[in-house]
Amino acid sequence: MTSSTTNRALWRGTRDSLPFIFVAGPFGLLFGVVASEAGLHLIETFTFSLSVFAGAAQFTAMTLMQEHAPTLIVLVSALAVNLRCAMYSAALTPHLGGAPMWKRALGAFFIVDQSYALSIVEFENHPERSLSEKWAYFFGTNVIIAPLWCAMTIIGALLGTAIPESWSLDFAMPIAFIAITAPMLRTPAHIAAAGVSVTVAILAAGVPHNLGLIIAGIAGMSAGALVETWIEKRTGQTI
């Protein structure tokens, strides 16, 4: 495997991730503002984003901390929001699992929505890619997004309340998830999981400490698994 081939894969991943700057930028800026309003110092905000690197989990934890929720609830809720990353990891393992432990550990840290969504499509469309090419592509999806996320959280923390609410920066999160998940609803099991989780999340919106998200996640995964099992029994084929 030549370095030029690996470099081209890295460039493809970087190039394909460019549209996500319009999500990561405003989303990171918003988190910086929220963290500043919650009383976090600049270094604390930056360390939070650098060490956790998971926007939805960070917002969940920050919201619960502002509500003075018990530490255990904060940790469990943030982990529940990030459970999807465990599923992302399982889906990527057939493509990236042959790498050394240190590379897999590093890659696990950078598994986020856009790196998974871009990589799984690339790998499924081009199964002939070598392990080195696949890893180069995967890391390429974060070459711009990871530094941008951290930089924008710093800018948001510095600006604080100077950003007017009329900018509605919180639009980034729902748009990002719609753009990522909609094309991936390719089977009845996917659709069932999405439908049930959304329905339960709405119905459980009043549950204290955002625990409704955990309930919705469990319900959605259970529904998807049940539908998948039912279809496999009916057709005799694995979907």
Beta strands, then each sheet from edge to edge (+ up, - down):
end
